[in-house]
Each structure stands twice: as structure tokens, then as C-alpha cells.
Amino acid sequence: MSSLAVPGAAALPRRAWHTDLPVLLVAVCWGASYLAAKDITTAPTVLAVLVLRFALAVPVLAVAGRRALRSLTGAQWRGAALLGLILSGIFLLETYGVVHTCATDAGLIISLTMIFTPLAEAAVTRTRPTPAFLGAALLSVLGVVLLTQGGGFTRPSAGDLLMLLAALARTAHVLAMSRIRAVQGAAALPLTTVQLGACVAVFALLSALPGTPAPWTVAAGLGVRDWAGLLFLAVLCTVFAFFVQMWAVRRTSPSRVGLLLGTEPLWAAAAGMALGGERLGAPGLAGGVLVLAGTAWGRRTAG
């Protein structure tokens, strides 16, 4: 509302608080999404669950942004579709990863994107990261090594490695978004809708492979709790999260939104331990603390 555009000094804290709460709720939902995905997904049903999740979300986004979709140029459609292919790889890695590791590990390992992205950008632009940022990156990597050990020193699980690849894929997606010129002038809503639509197409094609359970077959076998988890992922973690981000960046700074969303791994760990009964062991707890400290330090030094 225009009445909030130029608040007085006394109104600023209330406005900031009202803006921060929905963004923080998005971070909570994203943190809990790892446990929700783990609860409703098995290795054979990953593709079916992904089809169902985004087939529920994309029509809502498409209806909301139908006018903006019609205004996209051919180049913007192609650029967004390319980004969607990368995004589909991210969701595949994350979902298969969380099936094969605990939700706590998944949420903490994926937070390494905040370290990988500035490092990759520095490599592309041939600039040298600051010593402080390199220290933060080293601290985060050490944290992941400890985190993946659980109660003792063992080989990282397949799920841990998949989540690490997902963090790298997220980094590639961020870099691609900043370098595909065609999409840089596109509005966020149609760009997101086309990307998620491309994801649905990829997941549907892969689910048609022989031996893969069909989405409608998996949907018919879901119980009430499973459908609640699926709707949580589609409605709150996808549709609600997108619109809150669009709303929030118009009322506060992008850096503030990013800082609040950066609490996602904290909520992933909280959900995994409080609701999922997960236990990390002493090395894992120490690793989680190091990952959080390293990514927070890296966020500040990169900014």
C-alpha cells in the first residue's frame, strides 16, 4: 500500500517486523521441506512426487501471471526453459539426496551454495576472493566433513554426495541466471513459471521410462498424511514462498530478504531433530555449527 511507502520513524520497526515475519516463515517452510520430502518419497517414487508437486503449483503461477507470460519474447522463453532444465537437475539431486540421507544433513549441506556461488563467480570473473572469504569457505567445508560422519568417522553417504552436487547445481543456476541476457529483463513471475513448467515436462518425460511408477499410480496410493506433505511442498514451499519473496523485496532490501532466507539450514536441522527424531552425534553437531558459522561469515564477507 502507498501509505507504507514513506513511513515515519515510529512506524519503521512495525513495518520491518511485518515484512520479516512472512519471509522468516518461508525459511521455516523451506527448512521443513527436507523432512516433508523424505517422509513422502522413496527412491522409486521421486519422479512421480516431483511431477505431482509442481503440477499442483505451476497452474496457480500461470493463472496469476498469464498477462506477463504473453509478453515474454521468444528469446526469453528459450532462456527460461534452459534455466528450467538446470533447475530440474537441482530438484532431482535434492530429492534423491534427501531420500538417502537425513533431513538435517540435507539442509545443512545445501547451504554451501552460499559459499560456492561467490567462489564460482570469482573464478568466472577472474577475481581473487578475500582471505576472510576463503577462511569462511574452509570452515564450511570442514563442517561438512564432520557433519557427514554422524556418530563416527565413516564414508559420506550417497545422499550426502548428492546434496553436495545439488549445492553445486544451485550455484550453476545462479550464474546462468546472471549471464543469460535474454532473461535479465523478464519479470520474476513469468520467468519462474516457465522454469517450473520446464521442470514438470522433464519429470513427466523421465517418469514415462519403463519400470518407473506413473504419477497417477503413486497419487492413488498416497494417504492423508502423504497428501498433506505434498500440498505443503506445493502450496507453502513453492507458491506461497514465491509470492512472499516478490512482496518482500518491494518493501525491504534484497540483502535483508536473503539474510532471513539464509536461516533455512537452521530450520532444517530443527525439523529433522525435533520432528524426525534425527541425531547427529558429537562430530555431526560440531560440523553443523561450523557449516552455519562458515556460511554466515561467508555471506557477510561476500557482501
HUMO-V891167 format. One line per field, one symbol per residue. phi: phi as a letter, one per 40 degrees, with the letter a starting at -180 (. if undefined). burial: + if it has 24 or more other ideal C-beta (glycine too) atoms within 12 Angstrom, else -. A space follows every 10 residues. Layout:
phi=???
burial=???
//
This chain:
phi=.ccccbcccc ccdccccccc dccccccccc cccccccccb bbdcbdcccc ccdcccccdc ccccbccccc cccccccccc cccccccccc cccccccccb acccddcccc ccdccccccc cccccfbccc dccccccccc ccccdccccg cacbcdcccc cccccccccc ccccccccbc cccccccccc cccccccccd cccccccccd gcdcdccccc cccccccccc cdcccccbcd cccccccccc bacdcccccc cccdcccccc ccccbcgcbc gdcccccccc cccccccccc ccc
burial=---------- --------++ -+++++++++ ++++++++++ +---++++++ ++++++++-+ ++--+--++- -+---++-++ ++++++++++ ++++++++++ ++++++++++ ++++++++++ +-------+- --+--++-++ ++++++++++ -----++-++ -+++++++++ +++++++--+ --+--+-+++ ++++++++++ ++++-++--- --+-+--+-- -+---++-++ ++++++++++ ++++++-+-- ++----++-+ ++++++++++ +++--+-+-+ --++++++++ +++++++++- ++-
//
